């Protein structure tokens, strides 16, 4: 290649560039999956907390009714 200014790229260099691109895509996919899993966990935890709060509220109301009934006797 007389007079050529381009340097041939070795197979290893091409493979390394391809591997970096693949690694970036994988890293991006892992970030998306982690965000998705975190949001699902947050929604689940919020639902459990809401359910527990409602059950505790119903329990307090039941205790208050029993106390009121016994106080009225």
Buried (B, 14 or more C-beta within 10 A) or exposed (E): EEEEEEEEEEEEEEEEEEEEEEEEEEEEEEEEEEEEEEEEEEEEEEEEEEEEEEEEEEEEEEEEEEEEEEEEE
